């Protein structure tokens, strides 16, 4: 009976080492709280390796999704029948801004993972 109890933490540790965790990231504090919680409570015991094998290591996947910019707009109000299209410079500016925001969010999340020594 005691032997089973001694092997239980080892078995749990082996299962935790193989966990696959996915955390959705956006610009809210809640998503970063969720990532921090996952790193503190689910990733415990996952040791980063240079060449992880699928059988031995866990995996943390960060996901960030953005709605594509709609290049056409319908104005509100009584004369809303016409459709306006954004110029190519506006579209490019919005796409560039979205890419910069996504990079900043994922960089912040990656730094959190590095601080917890989840990635090398």
C-alpha positions as CSV (number, residue, x, y, z in Angstrom):
1,X,0.0,0.0,0.0
2,X,2.8,2.5,0.9
3,X,4.7,1.5,-2.2
4,X,1.7,2.6,-4.3
5,X,1.6,5.9,-2.5
6,X,5.3,6.4,-3.1
7,X,4.9,5.8,-6.9
8,X,1.8,8.0,-7.2
9,X,3.8,11.3,-7.1
10,X,6.3,9.9,-9.6
11,X,3.5,8.9,-12.0
12,X,1.8,12.3,-11.6
13,X,5.1,14.0,-12.4
14,X,5.5,11.9,-15.5
15,X,2.0,12.8,-16.7
16,X,2.6,16.5,-16.0
17,X,5.8,16.3,-18.0
18,X,3.8,15.3,-21.1
19,X,1.0,17.9,-20.7
20,X,0.0,19.9,-23.7
21,X,-1.2,23.3,-22.7
22,X,-2.8,26.0,-24.9
23,X,-3.4,29.5,-23.6
24,X,-5.2,32.2,-25.6
25,X,-3.6,35.7,-25.4
26,X,-5.1,39.1,-26.0
27,X,-4.4,42.5,-24.6
28,X,-6.5,41.9,-21.5
29,X,-5.0,41.4,-18.0
30,X,-7.2,38.3,-17.7
31,X,-5.4,36.5,-20.5
32,X,-2.0,37.1,-18.9
33,X,-3.4,36.1,-15.5
34,X,-4.5,32.8,-17.2
35,X,-1.0,32.3,-18.7
36,X,0.6,33.0,-15.3
37,X,-1.8,30.6,-13.6
38,X,-1.1,27.9,-16.2
39,X,2.6,28.3,-15.8
40,X,2.4,28.2,-12.0
41,X,-0.1,25.3,-11.7
42,X,0.2,23.1,-14.8
43,X,3.7,23.5,-16.0
44,X,5.3,22.5,-12.7
45,X,7.9,19.9,-13.4
46,X,8.4,20.4,-17.1
47,X,12.1,20.8,-17.6
48,X,13.2,22.5,-20.8
49,X,15.6,20.5,-22.9
50,X,17.6,21.3,-26.0
51,X,16.0,18.5,-28.0
52,X,12.7,17.5,-26.4
53,X,11.1,14.3,-27.5
54,X,7.3,14.0,-27.8
55,X,7.2,11.3,-25.2
56,X,9.2,13.1,-22.5
57,X,8.4,16.8,-22.7
58,X,5.4,19.1,-22.2
59,X,4.3,21.8,-24.6
60,X,2.9,25.2,-24.0
61,X,1.2,26.8,-27.0
62,X,0.3,30.5,-27.1
63,X,-2.5,31.5,-29.4
64,X,-3.3,35.1,-30.5
65,X,-6.1,35.7,-33.0
66,X,-7.2,39.0,-34.5
67,X,-10.2,39.8,-36.6
68,X,-9.1,40.9,-40.1
69,X,-9.5,44.5,-40.9
70,X,-12.7,45.2,-42.9
71,X,-11.7,47.5,-45.8
72,X,-15.3,48.7,-46.3
73,X,-17.5,50.7,-43.8
74,X,-21.2,51.3,-43.6
75,X,-21.8,54.8,-42.0
76,X,-24.4,55.1,-39.3
77,X,-27.3,57.4,-39.6
78,X,-30.0,58.2,-42.0
79,X,-27.9,58.3,-45.1
80,X,-26.3,54.9,-44.4
81,X,-27.0,53.3,-47.8
82,X,-23.6,54.1,-49.3
83,X,-20.6,52.0,-48.7
84,X,-17.2,53.6,-48.1
85,X,-13.9,51.9,-48.8
86,X,-10.7,52.5,-46.8
87,X,-7.7,53.6,-48.9
88,X,-4.8,51.3,-49.3
89,X,-2.6,53.4,-47.1
90,X,-5.2,53.1,-44.2
91,X,-5.4,49.4,-44.7
92,X,-1.6,49.0,-44.6
93,X,-1.4,51.2,-41.6
94,X,-4.0,49.1,-39.7
95,X,-2.3,45.9,-40.7
96,X,1.0,47.2,-39.6
97,X,-0.4,48.3,-36.2
98,X,-2.1,44.9,-35.7
99,X,1.2,43.1,-36.4
100,X,3.1,45.3,-34.0
101,X,0.4,44.7,-31.3
102,X,0.5,41.0,-31.8
103,X,4.3,41.0,-31.6
104,X,4.3,43.0,-28.4
105,X,1.6,40.6,-26.8
106,X,3.5,37.5,-27.8
107,X,6.8,38.9,-26.7
108,X,5.3,39.7,-23.3
109,X,3.9,36.2,-23.0
110,X,7.2,34.6,-24.1
111,X,9.1,36.7,-21.5
112,X,6.7,35.3,-18.8
113,X,7.5,31.8,-20.0
114,X,11.2,32.6,-19.9
115,X,10.9,34.0,-16.4
116,X,9.3,30.8,-15.2
117,X,12.1,28.9,-17.1
118,X,9.6,27.1,-19.3
119,X,11.6,28.0,-22.5
120,X,15.3,28.4,-23.2
